[in-house]
Amino acid sequence: MQKRGQLTIFIILAIVIVVVVVLFVVLRNNVGPVESEDNVPEGARPVYNFIKNCVEETTKKAFLDNAQYGGYFVLPQKITTDGIPYYYYGGKSIAPSKEALETEAEKYVNQHLDYCTLNFVELLEYKVVARNASSDLKINGNYSTVDLSYRVYVSKNGTSYELDRFTGIKVDTRYLDMYSLAQEVVVLYAKDPSRLCISCLRELGYQSGADISVIQVPDESTLIYQIKDLLSEINEPQLQFRFAIKYNA
């Protein structure tokens, strides 16, 4: 009986040792979700940096493309035949808020991020599966910040990682300046709708490092404005903000 008891103890100890070894191997080869850049393991760093760069590039494109349509990604109801949103209609301003522009930029980033990552074909050494990108974007002075929730599963040489958050991504832009200038143009027009002051527009643009042009479309009783950022960095695409004003409406 004593020998059987000792044998049972040895079997239990053996099982415990096996379980501990298995857990050690599993935990060593699988890193839990990473939610801070400071905690990104070296093995997953190339994937993290690749995604971060894609967020930066996609955000820049969001500003450039959305600016062509008054800051919108999804166009509002009141637009010209060319799809340019009205900022002034029916005798009042209907320009979007800064928060609305942030939301529109987020929509762009969420839907276009995959066009940059391209299923991570550039990262041949890794197996990467990513799902459900959701951005939180804030437009500040001459820059914006993006926090991205993005569930990314990474594996290489038997080791697995899970990336979950990409935070504090900074993108330099004069997007807010161009938007603020557009609002000033609307205020200027609303003061005297009967008078189109070209010299006033030039002065506004000069003060902000921008060029403001306007085209009249009589058939639509519409003025289409374009604001070009003249302070764009060399070799960088020029930010061009377009919007419309409806007169006699």
N, C-alpha and C positions, 0 to 999 in steps of 0.2 A: 504493500500500500504506500509505503514511504517513497519507493522508487517511482511509482506512478505519479505521486504528488510532485516529486522533483521534475519528472518529465513534463508534466503539465506546465509547471512554472517556466521551464526552458522554452517550451513552445510559445507561451504567451510573450516571453521576452523577445523571442525571435520575431514574432509578428509585430511587436511594438517597434523594434529596430528597423524592420522593413518599411513600416509606415513612415517613420521619421525620415528615412533615407529618401523615400519617394516624395514626401512633402518638400524636403530640402531641394531636390532636383527641380520640382515643379516651380517652387517659389523663386529659385535662382534663375530659371529660364523665362519667367513671365513677370514683367514689371507692371504694376498697377497703373491706373490712369494718371497721366502727367498733366497738371493744371497750372504750372508755373514754368517760365523759361529757365529759371534757376535750377529747377528739378529735372530738366530734360537729360536723360542718360546719354552718354557719348555715342552709344550704339544707334540711337534714334536721332541724333543731332542733325545729320544731313537731311532727313525727311522733314524735321521741324523747320529748318532754315528754308528748305524748298517751298513749303507751304506758306511760310511767312512772306517770302519774296513774291509769291503769287498773289497774296492778299494785297500787298503794296501795289503791284502792277494793275490788278483788277480794280482797286479803288481809284487809282489815277484815271483809268479808262472810264470809270463811272462818272467822274467829274467832267471829263472831256465830252463824253457822249450825252450825258444828261443836260449839260449846259446848252447844247444845241437846241434843246426843247424846254428852255426855261427852268431847268432843274428837275424835270419830270422823267421818270422811267416809264410809268404807266400814265398816258396822257389824260388830262381832265376832259370834261365835256366841252368846254368853250375853247375852241382852237380855230386857227385859220385853215384854209383849204390845204395848206402845206404842212399842217400839223403843228404849228407853232402856238403855244398856249398864250391866251390873253392874260395880261396882268392888270388891265383896266377895261371894264366892260359895264355898260349900263350906268355910266356916271360914277362909278366907284371902283376902288382897288380890289382886285380879287387875287392878288399875288399870294403865292404859298408862303407859309411861315418857314423859319429856319428849321424847325423840327420836322416839317413836312419834307423839306429837301433832304434832311438826314435819312428819313424813312425811305425816300425814293432811291437814294444812293445805296442803302442797305439791300433793297430789292435787287438792284443791279448786281451787287457783289454776290449775293446768294445764288443768283441764277447764272452768273458768268464765271464763277471761280473754276468750274470744271473745264472751261476752255483754256485755262492756264495749266492746270495740273495734268490734263490729258491722260488720266488713268495712271499717272506716275511712270510713264514709259521711260523717262530719263533715268530713273533710279533702278537700274537693272539688277543691282545686288539685293534689292529688297522686294518683299511681297507686301503690297500696301492695299488696304481696303478702307475706303472713306465713305461716310454717310452723313447726310443732313447738316449742311453748312448753314449757320445762322449768325449774322453779324450784328454788332451794336456799334454804330458809327456816330461820332460827335464832331461837328465842324466848329473849330475855334478860330483864332485870329488868322494866321498865315499857315495853318496846318490843321490836320484832322487826326483823330485817333480811332483805331478800330480794335474792338475785342471780338474774337471769333470763337463760337462754340462749334466744334467740328470733331466728331467721333472718328478717329483714325486708328486702325489696327495695323501694326508694323511687325514684320518678322524677318529675321536674318540669321542664318546658321543655327537654327533651332532655338533662338532666343526671341521672345515676343515682347512687344511694347504696346501701350495704348496711350495715344495722345488725345487730349480732350479740349484744352483751352489754349488759345493763342491771343495773348493780351498785350495792350500797350503798343500796338503797331502804329507808328507815326508816318504820316504822308504829308509832305509839304505841298501847299496849294493856296492860291489866291481866290479860291472859289467863293468864300464868304465876302471878300471885297467886291467881286463882280456882282454878286447878288445884291449887296447893299447899294451898289451904284445903280442897279436896275430899279430898286425901290425909290432912290432919289429922282430918277428920271420920271417915274410915275407921279411923284409928288409935284415935280416941276410942271408936268402936263396938267395935272388937276387944278393947279392955281389959275391957269388961263388956257382952257381947251381950244380957244379960238386962235391961239398964236403958237407957232412952232419956232422956238428960239434955237437956231442952229449954233449961234455963238455961245449960248448958255450950255449946250451939250458939250461943246469943245472944251469949255472951261471946267466942267465937271470931270470930263475924261482926263484932262491935263493934271488936275489935282490928284487923281487916283492912279496915274500911270496907265491909262487906258485910252482907247480910241472908240468913240461912240458914233455910229452911223445909223441913218434912218431911211427907210424906203416907204413911200406911200403907195398903197394899193387901193385906188379909188373904187373899184368894183366891189370891194368888201368893206369900204369905209374904215380902213385899217392902216395903222402905222406899224411897221415891223422894225424893231431896234436890234442892233447887234453891237455888243460890247466886246472889244478885243483887249486882252491883257497884254500890254506892251512890256511888261517886266518878266515875261517868261524866260527861264534860263535857256542859254544856248543849247541847241540840239534837243530841246524839249518841245513837244507839240504846243501850239498856242491855244490857250483857253479862250473860247468864243461863246459868249452868253447871249442867247436870242430870246426875245419875248415880243408880244404884240399889244397894241393899244387900239381899242375900238372907239371911234368917234361917231357922233350922231346916232348913238344907240340908245 
